[in-house]
Amino acid sequence: MGTSLEPTHTDLPALQAPHPDHADCRGVASILARVGDKWSVFVIMMLSDGPKRFNELKRMIAGISQRMLTLTLRGLERDGLVTRTIYPTIPPRVDYELTDLGRGLQQPVVALGLWAKTHQGQIESARKRFDERNEP
């Protein structure tokens, strides 16, 4: 008996549109990816008390590379959370500042950052206990 090229499983469910309550998940996810990124949180926290220059931000955020700070600031600027102002001095001066939209985000972001700092020890202890219980 030969093989048939006719499909044998043709009873497929109809393709359904996303539920209206979940239709904007991708858009929200991309925004949360930006504002929830660790470097974005640090930049927003550092800018919460006023404009800063690039090197000032770099000194304030331990461990961030020049490239990562540049990418983070560009992303925040693209999303309308930060403005970049260039002053025609020699050498040129560039300041970064939260926009109104960014200032609206600063309270929850600063709260998140402070929460993480406050609970860092507890979380490290919990991770250690978990890892010890789950070692191979």
Backbone bond lengths (Angstrom), bond angles and torsions (degrees), N, CA, C in turn:
res aa  C-N    CA-C-N  psi(-1)  N-CA   C-N-CA  omega(-1)  CA-C   N-CA-C  phi
1 M - - - 1.448 - - 1.527 108.14 -
2 G 1.332 120.14 129.06 1.460 125.33 -177.94 1.513 112.19 -82.83
3 T 1.317 115.29 171.83 1.467 120.36 177.53 1.509 108.77 -91.72
4 S 1.283 115.15 146.32 1.457 120.89 -179.91 1.527 109.44 -103.73
5 L 1.303 116.45 142.48 1.460 119.83 176.92 1.518 111.64 -92.77
6 E 1.315 115.92 6.60 1.459 120.22 176.46 1.525 109.32 -75.96
7 P 1.337 118.14 136.10 1.460 119.12 178.06 1.526 110.76 -64.43
8 T 1.308 115.29 139.56 1.467 119.41 -179.53 1.529 111.74 -102.36
9 H 1.302 117.78 -18.50 1.472 120.59 -178.32 1.524 107.57 -117.45
10 T 1.301 116.31 89.58 1.467 120.64 -174.79 1.520 113.52 -108.24
11 D 1.320 117.71 -4.27 1.456 120.31 -178.98 1.527 109.05 -89.67
12 L 1.337 117.19 85.63 1.466 122.76 -176.57 1.522 110.00 -106.33
13 P 1.326 116.87 145.27 1.462 118.71 178.04 1.525 110.71 -67.29
14 A 1.315 115.46 151.04 1.459 120.30 179.03 1.527 109.25 -68.86
15 L 1.318 115.94 142.35 1.451 121.26 177.03 1.521 108.56 -68.34
16 Q 1.311 116.36 127.41 1.456 120.20 -176.42 1.519 110.77 -107.00
17 A 1.313 115.25 144.56 1.463 120.80 175.24 1.525 108.34 -71.86
18 P 1.346 117.39 152.94 1.471 119.10 177.96 1.525 110.47 -60.97
19 H 1.307 114.69 148.52 1.462 120.51 176.78 1.526 108.52 -59.76
20 P 1.331 118.19 137.23 1.481 120.05 -177.33 1.529 113.87 -55.21
21 D 1.325 117.85 -31.77 1.467 120.28 -179.96 1.526 112.27 -71.42
22 H 1.337 117.32 -16.85 1.456 121.24 -176.22 1.527 113.08 -114.56
23 A 1.308 117.12 5.08 1.467 120.77 -174.76 1.526 112.53 -64.67
24 D 1.316 117.94 -28.28 1.470 119.88 -176.85 1.527 112.94 -98.80
25 C 1.326 118.06 15.11 1.469 121.14 -177.64 1.527 112.49 -59.47
26 R 1.328 117.21 -40.16 1.469 118.91 -178.82 1.520 111.13 -64.40
27 G 1.328 116.25 -42.71 1.469 119.47 178.97 1.514 111.61 -63.91
28 V 1.319 116.10 -44.91 1.464 120.39 178.80 1.525 109.95 -64.65
29 A 1.325 116.77 -40.40 1.471 120.51 -179.81 1.525 111.02 -60.77
30 S 1.331 117.44 -40.02 1.469 119.09 -179.77 1.523 111.17 -68.39
31 I 1.317 117.13 -34.75 1.469 120.49 177.47 1.529 109.82 -69.21
32 L 1.334 116.64 -44.40 1.463 119.75 179.16 1.518 111.68 -64.84
33 A 1.331 116.68 -33.60 1.462 119.56 176.39 1.524 110.25 -62.18
34 R 1.317 117.66 -38.17 1.466 121.20 178.74 1.519 110.63 -70.82
35 V 1.327 117.45 -55.62 1.461 119.16 -172.51 1.519 112.56 -77.67
36 G 1.330 117.71 -16.88 1.451 120.78 178.38 1.518 113.04 -94.60
37 D 1.309 116.98 -5.27 1.461 121.73 177.46 1.526 108.28 -64.54
38 K 1.332 116.79 137.25 1.471 119.49 -174.50 1.520 112.92 -57.70
39 W 1.347 117.41 -40.29 1.461 118.67 -177.74 1.525 110.59 -70.73
40 S 1.329 117.30 -35.90 1.469 119.69 177.51 1.521 110.58 -63.99
41 V 1.331 116.08 -40.40 1.471 119.81 178.16 1.527 109.68 -60.39
42 F 1.326 117.24 -46.13 1.474 120.03 179.69 1.526 111.32 -63.12
43 V 1.330 118.09 -43.99 1.472 121.14 -179.21 1.518 109.81 -62.29
44 I 1.328 117.36 -46.91 1.471 120.20 -179.89 1.522 110.21 -61.88
45 M 1.332 117.37 -40.78 1.468 120.18 178.17 1.531 110.85 -61.95
46 M 1.331 117.14 -43.85 1.466 120.97 -178.17 1.529 111.88 -68.84
47 L 1.319 117.19 -30.55 1.474 120.39 179.74 1.525 112.48 -86.63
48 S 1.326 117.53 -3.40 1.461 119.56 -175.05 1.522 113.05 -66.82
49 D 1.338 117.46 -20.40 1.466 118.81 178.98 1.529 112.53 -105.85
50 G 1.328 117.02 17.11 1.461 119.51 174.81 1.514 112.85 129.44
51 P 1.340 115.94 173.37 1.465 120.95 -176.55 1.526 112.36 -63.85
52 K 1.327 114.23 150.80 1.464 120.83 178.05 1.520 109.07 -138.80
53 R 1.323 115.10 154.43 1.456 121.32 173.20 1.525 108.87 -85.96
54 F 1.334 115.54 161.07 1.453 121.56 -176.47 1.533 111.72 -54.81
55 N 1.333 117.13 -53.11 1.469 120.16 -177.08 1.525 112.40 -65.91
56 E 1.316 116.37 -29.16 1.460 120.30 175.99 1.532 109.53 -65.48
57 L 1.336 115.89 -44.99 1.464 119.86 176.75 1.528 110.95 -61.74
58 K 1.318 116.10 -43.20 1.465 120.50 -178.66 1.525 111.03 -60.88
59 R 1.323 117.01 -40.16 1.480 120.67 177.92 1.526 111.36 -67.72
60 M 1.319 116.32 -35.01 1.467 120.80 -175.92 1.529 113.18 -76.72
61 I 1.332 117.12 -25.83 1.469 121.01 -175.23 1.527 108.29 -106.32
62 A 1.301 115.64 95.87 1.469 121.04 -177.28 1.521 110.73 -61.88
63 G 1.326 115.34 131.70 1.450 120.44 173.78 1.514 116.10 91.27
64 I 1.322 118.55 -7.55 1.458 119.35 -179.31 1.531 109.23 -85.31
65 S 1.316 115.67 134.64 1.463 119.58 177.71 1.526 109.50 -83.06
66 Q 1.303 115.41 163.27 1.470 119.91 178.16 1.517 110.12 -59.99
67 R 1.338 116.47 -43.39 1.468 120.46 -179.85 1.531 111.47 -62.63
68 M 1.334 117.47 -44.57 1.463 120.57 -178.61 1.527 111.07 -66.83
69 L 1.321 117.60 -37.51 1.455 119.82 176.83 1.523 110.06 -65.53
70 T 1.317 116.86 -41.98 1.467 120.54 177.42 1.523 110.59 -59.95
71 L 1.331 117.08 -48.39 1.470 120.72 -179.66 1.523 111.84 -63.14
72 T 1.323 116.48 -40.81 1.462 120.96 -179.79 1.525 110.58 -64.84
73 L 1.329 116.89 -46.67 1.468 120.10 179.28 1.524 111.39 -62.90
74 R 1.328 117.43 -40.44 1.471 120.49 177.68 1.520 111.29 -62.19
75 G 1.328 115.95 -43.81 1.465 119.73 178.83 1.513 112.17 -63.26
76 L 1.325 116.92 -42.75 1.464 121.05 178.56 1.530 110.93 -66.52
77 E 1.327 116.18 -36.26 1.464 120.43 176.81 1.523 109.84 -67.61
78 R 1.319 116.97 -43.54 1.469 121.43 179.71 1.526 111.21 -60.13
79 D 1.335 116.61 -37.86 1.455 121.38 -179.52 1.525 113.00 -81.81
80 G 1.330 117.28 0.78 1.460 120.29 176.63 1.512 114.49 80.59
81 L 1.328 117.33 18.10 1.466 120.91 -177.88 1.520 113.01 -96.16
82 V 1.333 115.95 -22.53 1.466 121.92 -177.22 1.522 108.73 -134.40
83 T 1.328 116.14 143.27 1.468 120.45 171.86 1.522 108.50 -109.80
84 R 1.305 114.12 151.65 1.464 122.55 178.76 1.517 106.63 -119.35
85 T 1.334 116.76 119.09 1.459 121.45 -178.93 1.522 108.62 -115.76
86 I 1.343 115.55 125.21 1.464 121.72 179.58 1.528 108.07 -103.28
87 Y 1.326 115.81 126.98 1.462 121.20 178.07 1.529 108.40 -103.04
88 P 1.336 117.04 133.47 1.478 120.82 -175.66 1.534 112.92 -78.10
89 T 1.311 115.06 65.39 1.468 120.40 176.76 1.526 107.76 -111.56
90 I 1.304 115.50 173.16 1.465 119.45 176.42 1.524 107.42 -118.45
91 P 1.307 120.37 114.87 1.468 125.76 -5.94 1.530 110.42 -70.94
92 P 1.344 117.68 161.91 1.468 119.29 -179.30 1.526 111.19 -59.81
93 R 1.306 115.29 141.05 1.462 121.14 177.64 1.524 107.79 -104.59
94 V 1.327 116.33 132.34 1.458 121.88 179.09 1.517 108.38 -123.51
95 D 1.325 115.76 124.27 1.460 121.60 177.14 1.517 109.92 -112.17
96 Y 1.326 115.40 144.94 1.462 122.59 175.10 1.519 107.53 -115.88
97 E 1.334 114.76 137.91 1.460 119.93 -175.76 1.517 109.05 -147.32
98 L 1.336 116.01 147.49 1.456 119.62 175.43 1.526 110.20 -68.48
99 T 1.320 116.74 140.27 1.463 121.73 172.40 1.532 107.74 -81.86
100 D 1.328 117.55 178.83 1.464 120.37 174.81 1.528 109.93 -58.09
101 L 1.332 116.31 -41.63 1.464 120.90 178.49 1.530 109.83 -62.45
102 G 1.314 117.35 -43.94 1.461 122.00 178.31 1.517 112.51 -64.58
103 R 1.341 116.66 -38.92 1.469 120.10 178.16 1.527 110.65 -65.77
104 G 1.337 116.71 -31.32 1.457 119.90 175.52 1.522 112.18 -66.49
105 L 1.308 116.36 -24.95 1.458 121.90 179.85 1.522 112.55 -89.79
106 Q 1.324 117.50 -18.74 1.454 119.63 -171.99 1.526 113.09 -62.39
107 Q 1.333 119.60 -38.01 1.466 119.67 -177.76 1.531 111.95 -61.92
108 P 1.349 119.75 -51.23 1.471 116.98 178.68 1.532 113.08 -67.27
109 V 1.318 118.33 -33.61 1.463 120.37 -179.59 1.534 110.45 -69.67
110 V 1.318 117.08 -44.11 1.466 120.30 177.46 1.525 109.33 -62.73
111 A 1.338 117.48 -41.12 1.467 120.44 178.05 1.527 110.68 -61.81
112 L 1.323 117.04 -41.69 1.466 121.15 178.45 1.529 110.73 -63.66
113 G 1.323 116.66 -45.55 1.459 120.69 179.42 1.524 111.93 -62.45
114 L 1.325 116.86 -43.08 1.470 120.21 179.11 1.525 111.25 -66.78
115 W 1.335 116.29 -38.59 1.459 120.53 177.36 1.533 109.69 -60.31
116 A 1.331 116.36 -45.79 1.465 120.86 -179.83 1.521 110.77 -61.64
117 K 1.329 116.63 -42.74 1.468 120.66 -179.88 1.531 110.86 -65.18
118 T 1.320 116.49 -43.50 1.462 121.69 -179.14 1.524 112.02 -64.17
119 H 1.325 117.19 -37.65 1.463 121.39 -173.65 1.531 113.63 -102.35
120 Q 1.308 116.57 9.99 1.461 121.30 -177.64 1.530 112.26 -55.25
121 G 1.318 117.35 -47.00 1.464 121.42 -179.50 1.522 112.34 -62.64
122 Q 1.324 117.14 -42.98 1.465 120.82 179.58 1.533 110.82 -63.44
123 I 1.314 116.37 -40.94 1.456 120.28 -178.77 1.525 110.51 -69.10
124 E 1.331 117.19 -41.19 1.460 119.93 177.24 1.535 110.82 -61.57
125 S 1.336 117.43 -40.29 1.471 121.06 177.63 1.524 110.82 -64.45
126 A 1.327 116.88 -43.41 1.469 120.63 179.25 1.520 110.68 -62.92
127 R 1.325 117.36 -41.59 1.468 120.85 178.09 1.525 110.81 -61.87
128 K 1.338 115.85 -43.39 1.468 120.19 -179.36 1.524 110.33 -62.55
129 R 1.342 117.83 -45.40 1.469 121.24 178.65 1.526 110.84 -61.29
130 F 1.323 116.42 -43.98 1.463 121.01 179.02 1.525 110.92 -60.81
131 D 1.333 116.09 -48.70 1.464 121.06 -178.16 1.533 111.14 -62.23
132 E 1.335 117.14 -38.49 1.465 120.35 178.94 1.525 111.28 -66.11
133 R 1.322 117.69 -38.30 1.475 122.19 179.07 1.533 111.83 -70.96
134 N 1.317 116.38 -27.31 1.463 120.46 -172.45 1.530 113.83 -110.76
135 E 1.323 117.21 18.98 1.463 119.60 176.69 1.513 109.09 -72.18
136 P 1.346 117.13 144.21 1.468 119.81 180.00 1.507 112.94 -69.71
